[in-house]
Amino acid sequence: MRELVWDKTLSVTVDEIDEDHRRLVELLNLFNRSVAEDEPPEYREALLEELIACTIWHFRHEERLMLKYNYPKFAGHKAEHRELIESASAFQQKYLQDGGKMSEGDFEYLEHWLTEHILVVDMKLGEWLTGVM
């Protein structure tokens, strides 16, 4: 299992959003490590729940900033947030149904789920916010 490393590639150049993203990367790594090290199932489930809860909070944080600064792509960005939460919830259900077993593909899915949104959608938001804040 490899760790996702926070570096400037993932920075959207808005400190408060970057701080949220760092925390999400940290939680993802904790969860992945807990699975690889066969930590107790309840602990792994709690970490996954925390990752999803923090993601929901983070999305609301971004949406608040988008509203405050009249982000022109708000509706599309919010729709993507909704889709990501739905996919995370589906992943969580599958994880629980599979008894906490994860494949390499599952690890890759989680990493992609987090980084793709940051690298594509949040970068555009960061550029916008940097220009108006």
Secondary structure, DSSP 8 states (H G I E B T S, - for coil): -------GGG--S-HHHHHHHHHHHHHHHHHHHHHHTT--HHHHHHHHHHHHHHHHHHHHHHHHHHHHTT-TTHHHHHHHHHHHHHHHHHHHHHHHHTTT---HHHHHHHHHHHHHIIIIIIHHHHHHHHHH-
